[in-house]
Amino acid sequence: MTANGFDNSLWNERAAAAAPRMRIRTDPDAVTAASERPRELPRQVVFDARDVSVTYGAKVAIADVTLQIQRNIVTALIGPSGCGKSTFLRSLNRMNDSIPGFRLGGRILYHGHDLYDRSANRVEVRRRIGMVFQKPNPFPKSIYDNVAWAPRNLGMKSGLDERVERALRGAALWDEVKDRLKASALGLSGGQQQRLCIARAIALEPDVLLLDEPASALDPIATAAIEELMHTLKRRYTIVIVTHNMQQAARVADRTAFFSLDERGRERVGTLIEEDATKTIFSRPLDSRTRDYVSGRFG
């Protein structure tokens, strides 16, 4: 472990020789055997969530979530409202820590390191694992200062102009704003503001981008721009997206995890039902609940 709580010599070196098949809750109606699925080449595992549960005080939000998220692909988290998708997403960079009563059970390993170990540095965790929220939230500052804000605060001031330009280019926004970097970010359109928030996240050169319904407040043209951007960004970043839009998940995600609600006594608790290649989830899911959800029968 380093002073930041991670052994940096291990980062980007831990690979899964062959990722084990995800534990899935099947039902009697399952018609496609796991053995019949096409075998995929193994990828490096970035997140390894093991029996994760989240509670807020006495309320259980999610339980029994075991999921691996692989490098340089887009993983979509889908499911009905209230099933814990965003709770799980926010757990991947410790954004839930400030919520009163929050407690996480199980383990979330990031490149083999426990994110919730006492020695883990939350600032470093969030630098490496960036997040973009549902509603664009630019600061009431210039476009330049929005992107430069986090690097400045973390003492990354060397080559700041180049860093800002690189981030704006990475978010496919540079050509639209390069002549008005000192203008207020609040004057941008909604789609531009969301891409600015993505630029703000990647200005720190993270390893992962977490996107919580990033296009839900945007028009179809801006949504298409964000989706195209995700296809480009996954070449460099690992992306996890929460979306309620089934068509969007089918368009952008390489793998999809379906969350739903399980009856636990008198409570309904969010849990992972099934995870697989997106094409399989939408065409040949193992669990009838997944099939009913992606076909629009409920949710």
C-alpha angles and dihedrals in degrees: 000000000000127000087272091058098255136093098232092192088070097050116108090010103080109093131172108240088206119350111231116243112267116257105249132190104230129185135208091267094062106122105176118073118220089231090065094059118106112257116243128211111260117256132196112276113233100175124027110185113190122194091326120187128177126200132182104203105305094342116100109212100176134000140186097011112165113172140148120210117201133217125268097003134101114249116193123205110207135172143108122307115283097023095117103257095133092039090057093044092052090049089063092072100023096253089143093062094094094053111104113250095013114154130169123206126193121024138289111200119197111197085338096309123114107243090203097049112126091242094055113112109225093203090055091045091055093044091057095038109047125193135208119193134220096257119047107251110186116173117249088256137096121293089251094049092049091060095038096047100088097040090050092050091050093049094252094136100134112105091001095157091054091046092052092048092047092051093048091048089049089054091048090242105105098091091051097050108023092105095049106040091137093053120103115275088220089072092066122100119257093260092047091049091054091050088048089055088052089050089050090054096047093045086084090055095236128186096227137034119205113198119192106199091315096179102037092103096043134092120248094264093051090044091054090051092052091048092050089049091055091056089055097042095052089070086071106019139044107238130202117184133186111209138165090196108097093191090053092051090050091050101046110023128088092190130020132203117201117210124189142157124279125197109244106178106295094346135078111221130191116242142159112266103177142349128190145123108320093241090055094047091053098041110025111015118172097221124063090219090061091047092050092049099048090044091053098247091128140001 
